[in-house]
Amino acid sequence: MSAREAIAGAEDIRLIVVSPWELVIKSALGKIDLRRPIEFIVKELERECGAKSLAIALAHVLEVGCLPPHHGDPFDRLLIALARVEGLTIVTSDHGFAQYDVPLVKE
């Protein structure tokens, strides 16, 4: 199943605030070109996919400390921890996520 198919067929889509946060930082550093303001991208996801934002809570941060050190990226580690706590599936093209006990849809 492709990432698009998984998202289109999902009943509940969450946009974890860590993702736009990372995009804002990478854009400011010139590592990526968003071509559109992040606010527009987020509103589009909310409108077209019904995505609901999910904030970071203390339980998510504490779960990061329970993760084995397979992945060094702090944003990705927080996404993994959040998915574990909330019982969510992550859509990713990052093969490093497979080392963790979290449901994945690989792009």
N, CA and C of each residue as an Amber inpcrd file, in Angstrom:
protein
   321
   0.8480000  -1.1840000   0.0000000   0.0000000   0.0000000   0.0000000
   0.8930000   1.2460000   0.0000000   0.5760000   2.1970000  -0.8460000
   1.3570000   3.4270000  -0.9110000   0.9700000   4.3680000   0.2310000
   1.8190000   5.3350000   0.4730000   1.5440000   6.3300000   1.5100000
   0.2550000   7.0840000   1.1940000   0.0710000   7.4670000  -0.0560000
  -1.1460000   8.1930000  -0.4500000  -2.3970000   7.3500000  -0.2040000
  -2.3250000   6.0680000  -0.5390000  -3.4650000   5.1750000  -0.3230000
  -3.7590000   5.0190000   1.1660000  -2.7090000   4.8890000   1.9660000
  -2.8910000   4.7440000   3.4100000  -3.5290000   5.9870000   4.0130000
  -3.0810000   7.1400000   3.5850000  -3.6290000   8.3930000   4.1050000
  -5.0650000   8.5710000   3.6330000  -5.3080000   8.2960000   2.3550000
  -6.6610000   8.4530000   1.8110000  -7.6510000   7.5220000   2.4900000
  -7.2070000   6.3340000   2.9110000  -8.0930000   5.3700000   3.5340000
  -8.1700000   5.4610000   5.0460000  -7.4190000   6.3760000   5.6350000
  -7.3930000   6.4900000   7.0950000  -8.6180000   7.2200000   7.6240000
  -9.1110000   6.7520000   8.7440000 -10.2490000   7.4040000   9.3910000
  -9.8170000   8.6160000  10.1930000  -8.6280000   8.5530000  10.7590000
  -8.1470000   9.6100000  11.6390000  -6.7150000   9.9510000  11.2620000
  -6.4980000  11.1460000  10.7430000  -5.1670000  11.5760000  10.3240000
  -4.6870000  12.6410000  11.2950000  -3.5010000  12.4250000  11.8290000
  -2.9070000  13.3670000  12.7770000  -1.6790000  14.0140000  12.1660000
  -1.5820000  15.2970000  12.3460000  -0.3890000  16.0380000  11.9440000
   0.3410000  16.3930000  13.2310000   1.3980000  15.6860000  13.4860000
   2.1620000  15.9010000  14.7090000   2.9570000  17.1890000  14.5440000
   2.8500000  18.0890000  15.5120000   3.4390000  19.4160000  15.3750000
   4.9450000  19.3950000  15.1500000   5.5900000  18.2820000  15.4610000
   7.0180000  18.1560000  15.2190000   7.3380000  18.2330000  13.7230000
   6.4450000  17.7440000  12.8720000   6.7160000  17.7320000  11.4330000
   6.7850000  19.1380000  10.8340000   5.7660000  19.9960000  11.0390000
   5.9150000  21.3580000  10.5230000   7.0550000  22.1170000  11.1980000
   7.3040000  21.8310000  12.4650000   8.4060000  22.4590000  13.1870000
   9.7280000  22.1580000  12.4840000   9.9500000  20.8840000  12.1500000
  11.1780000  20.5030000  11.4620000  11.2630000  21.1440000  10.0800000
  10.1330000  21.2160000   9.3680000  10.1250000  21.8510000   8.0450000
  10.4750000  23.3370000   8.1300000   9.9650000  24.0230000   9.1400000
  10.2690000  25.4460000   9.3340000  11.7690000  25.6380000   9.5620000
  12.3480000  24.7920000  10.3960000  13.7770000  24.8960000  10.6850000
  14.6030000  24.6140000   9.4320000  14.2840000  23.5470000   8.7120000
  15.0440000  23.2080000   7.5060000  14.9000000  24.2680000   6.4270000
  13.7180000  24.8600000   6.3380000  13.5040000  25.9390000   5.3760000
  14.3420000  27.1570000   5.7390000  14.3500000  27.5140000   7.0120000
  15.1220000  28.6790000   7.4670000  16.6220000  28.4850000   7.2480000
  17.0780000  27.2460000   7.3300000  18.5010000  26.9390000   7.1120000
  18.8530000  26.7850000   5.6310000  17.8330000  26.8550000   4.7560000
  18.0620000  26.7170000   3.3260000  18.2580000  25.2800000   2.8710000
  17.8890000  24.3150000   3.7190000  18.0560000  22.9030000   3.3550000
  16.9250000  22.3940000   2.4700000  15.7640000  23.0460000   2.5520000
  14.6340000  22.6960000   1.6920000  13.9420000  23.9660000   1.2320000
  13.2540000  23.8750000   0.1200000  12.4480000  24.9800000  -0.3890000
  10.9950000  24.5410000  -0.3470000  10.2260000  25.1020000   0.5620000
   8.8340000  24.7000000   0.7200000   7.9460000  25.1980000  -0.4170000
   8.3510000  26.2450000  -1.0700000   7.6180000  26.8470000  -2.1920000
   6.3060000  27.4950000  -1.7680000   5.8050000  27.1280000  -0.6070000
   4.5920000  27.7370000  -0.0520000   4.8020000  27.9100000   1.4430000
   4.1730000  28.8920000   2.0430000   4.3090000  29.0520000   3.4960000
   3.7820000  27.8150000   4.2280000   4.4430000  27.4510000   5.3130000
   4.0440000  26.2680000   6.0740000   2.6000000  26.3740000   6.5540000
   2.1480000  27.5870000   6.8520000   0.7620000  27.7800000   7.2890000
  -0.2180000  27.2990000   6.2140000   0.1070000  27.5670000   4.9590000
  -0.7320000  27.1440000   3.8470000  -0.7420000  25.6170000   3.7310000
   0.4240000  25.0130000   3.8690000   0.5430000  23.5620000   3.7680000
  -0.2790000  22.8850000   4.8700000  -0.1640000  23.3800000   6.0880000
  -0.9030000  22.8010000   7.2160000  -2.4070000  22.9650000   7.0130000
  -2.8460000  24.1560000   6.6080000  -4.2790000  24.3860000   6.3720000
  -4.8040000  23.4810000   5.2600000  -3.9930000  23.2600000   4.2430000
  -4.3800000  22.3830000   3.1440000  -4.5580000  20.9390000   3.6370000
  -3.6450000  20.4790000   4.4690000  -3.7610000  19.1280000   5.0410000
  -5.0110000  19.0110000   5.9120000  -5.2940000  20.0450000   6.6680000
  -6.4910000  20.0430000   7.5100000  -7.7540000  20.0070000   6.6520000
  -7.7800000  20.8330000   5.6290000  -8.9610000  20.9480000   4.7760000
  -9.1590000  19.7270000   3.8820000  -8.1130000  19.3060000   3.1980000
  -8.2510000  18.2460000   2.1990000  -8.1960000  16.8320000   2.7710000
  -7.4680000  16.6450000   3.8610000  -7.3140000  15.2960000   4.4250000
  -8.0220000  15.1360000   5.7670000  -8.5100000  16.2430000   6.3120000
  -9.1260000  16.1840000   7.6310000  -8.1120000  15.9850000   8.7420000
  -6.8600000  16.3340000   8.4810000  -5.8040000  16.1640000   9.4840000
  -6.0680000  17.0480000  10.6950000  -5.8310000  16.4670000  11.8590000
  -5.9490000  17.2050000  13.1130000  -4.5750000  17.2810000  13.7390000
  -4.2180000  18.4570000  14.2500000  -2.8930000  18.5850000  14.8440000
  -2.8460000  17.8750000  16.1900000  -1.6770000  17.3520000  16.4900000
  -1.4360000  16.6430000  17.7360000  -0.2020000  17.2610000  18.3850000
  -0.4070000  17.8590000  19.5460000   0.6730000  18.5370000  20.2610000
   1.5590000  17.5290000  20.9940000   2.7230000  17.9830000  21.3570000
   3.6700000  17.1760000  22.1170000   3.3100000  17.2940000  23.5970000
   3.2300000  16.1470000  24.2680000   2.9290000  16.1140000  25.7010000
   4.1260000  15.5220000  26.4540000   4.1080000  15.6870000  27.7560000
   5.1890000  15.1750000  28.5870000   5.3760000  13.6630000  28.4070000
   4.2940000  12.9270000  28.2850000   4.3920000  11.4700000  28.0930000
   5.1780000  11.1360000  26.8300000   5.0370000  11.9450000  25.8000000
   5.7650000  11.7140000  24.5420000   7.2610000  11.9550000  24.7520000
   7.5750000  13.0290000  25.4420000   8.9800000  13.3710000  25.6990000
   9.6360000  12.2840000  26.5550000   8.9260000  11.8210000  27.5790000
   9.4780000  10.7810000  28.4500000   9.6840000   9.4680000  27.7020000
   8.8180000   9.1760000  26.7420000   8.9530000   7.9580000  25.9420000
  10.2280000   7.9820000  25.1000000  10.6700000   9.1660000  24.6890000
  11.9180000   9.2760000  23.9270000  13.0640000   8.6500000  24.7170000
  13.0570000   8.8660000  26.0280000  14.1020000   8.3060000  26.8820000
  14.0660000   6.7910000  26.9780000  12.9660000   6.1730000  26.5900000
  12.8280000   4.7130000  26.6260000  13.2460000   4.0570000  25.3130000
  13.5000000   4.8540000  24.2890000  13.8360000   4.3110000  22.9710000
  15.3010000   3.8880000  22.9000000  15.5710000   2.7540000  22.2700000
  16.9680000   2.4010000  22.0150000  17.5630000   3.4030000  21.0190000
  18.8710000   3.5560000  21.0280000  19.5090000   4.6010000  20.2100000
  19.7310000   4.2280000  18.7450000  18.7460000   3.6120000  18.1010000
  18.9040000   3.2310000  16.6950000  18.9460000   4.4410000  15.7700000
  18.2210000   5.4710000  16.1170000  18.0600000   6.6430000  15.2480000
  18.5370000   7.8720000  16.0120000  19.3880000   8.6770000  15.3960000
  19.9640000   9.8240000  16.0850000  19.2090000  11.1270000  15.9250000
  18.2990000  11.2070000  14.9610000  17.5960000  12.4550000  14.7010000
  16.5600000  12.7160000  15.8050000  16.6860000  13.8210000  16.5450000
  15.7620000  14.0730000  17.6630000  14.3050000  14.2480000  17.2190000
  14.0690000  14.8200000  16.0600000  12.7010000  14.9750000  15.5670000
  12.0900000  13.6000000  15.2730000  12.8590000  12.7420000  14.6240000
  12.3620000  11.4130000  14.2870000  12.1320000  10.5770000  15.5450000
  13.0260000  10.7000000  16.5010000  12.8520000   9.9740000  17.7670000
  11.5800000  10.4280000  18.4780000  11.2850000  11.7150000  18.4160000
  10.0630000  12.2170000  19.0380000   8.8290000  11.7150000  18.2890000
   8.8860000  11.6540000  16.9660000   7.7760000  11.0980000  16.1820000
   7.5260000   9.6320000  16.5520000   8.5910000   8.8750000  16.6820000
   8.4750000   7.4620000  17.0430000   7.8680000   7.3190000  18.4330000
   8.3630000   8.1010000  19.3860000   7.8430000   8.0410000  20.7490000
   6.3650000   8.4190000  20.7840000   6.0130000   9.4460000  20.0740000
   4.6260000   9.9070000  20.0470000   3.7130000   8.8380000  19.4440000
   4.1600000   8.2150000  18.3780000   3.3700000   7.1540000  17.7430000
   3.1870000   5.9730000  18.6950000   4.2220000   5.6480000  19.4420000
   4.1210000   4.5370000  20.3960000   3.1240000   4.8630000  21.5050000
   3.2050000   6.0530000  22.0580000   2.3090000   6.4390000  23.1550000
   0.8640000   6.5140000  22.6780000   0.6460000   7.0780000  21.4890000
  -0.7080000   7.3160000  20.9830000  -1.2690000   6.1550000  20.1610000
  -0.4410000   5.1460000  19.8780000  -0.8980000   4.0160000  19.0750000
  -1.1370000   4.3870000  17.6240000  -0.2850000   5.2350000  17.0730000
  -0.4390000   5.7230000  15.7070000   0.4980000   4.9950000  14.7450000
   0.1620000   5.0510000  13.4710000   0.9960000   4.5350000  12.3940000
   1.7290000   5.7150000  11.7700000   3.0100000   5.5400000  11.4930000
   3.8240000   6.5960000  10.8850000   3.9700000   6.3190000   9.3920000
   3.7810000   7.3590000   8.5850000   4.0500000   7.2910000   7.1480000
   5.4250000   7.9180000   6.9440000   6.3620000   7.1310000   6.4130000
   7.7360000   7.6150000   6.2850000   8.4740000   6.9090000   5.1480000
   9.5080000   7.5600000   4.6680000  10.4130000   6.9220000   3.7200000
  11.7390000   6.5940000   4.4150000  11.8300000   6.9110000   5.6990000
  13.0460000   6.6900000   6.4860000  13.1060000   5.2270000   6.9420000
  14.0840000   4.4960000   6.4610000  14.2080000   3.0750000   6.7850000
  14.6290000   2.8440000   8.2340000  15.1820000   3.8630000   8.8720000
  15.5980000   3.7290000  10.2680000  14.4420000   3.5130000  11.2320000
  13.2490000   3.9210000  10.8300000  12.0800000   3.7660000  11.7050000
  11.7280000   2.2860000  11.9130000  12.0990000   1.4300000  10.9760000
  11.7500000   0.0120000  11.0400000  12.4190000  -0.6920000  12.2260000
  13.4350000  -0.0980000  12.7960000  14.1240000  -0.6940000  13.9370000
  13.3430000  -0.5330000  15.2400000  12.2540000   0.2030000  15.1910000
  11.4520000   0.4570000  16.3860000  10.1170000  -0.2810000  16.3030000
   9.5610000  -0.5340000  17.4590000   8.2710000  -1.2120000  17.5460000
   7.1530000  -0.1780000  17.3610000   6.9230000   0.1820000  16.1010000
   5.8850000   1.1630000  15.7750000   5.3430000   0.8160000  14.3880000
   4.0100000   0.8540000  14.2020000   3.4490000   0.5520000  12.8810000
   3.8830000   1.5880000  11.8400000   4.2420000   1.0980000  10.6530000
   4.7510000   1.9830000   9.5890000   4.0310000   1.7310000   8.2660000
   3.8940000   2.7990000   7.4950000   3.5940000   2.7150000   6.0760000
   4.8120000   3.3570000   5.4170000   5.5590000   2.5570000   4.6730000
   6.7870000   3.0440000   4.0380000   6.4720000   3.5800000   2.6640000
   7.0060000   4.7500000   2.4150000   6.8130000   5.3930000   1.1200000
   7.8850000   4.9380000   0.1580000
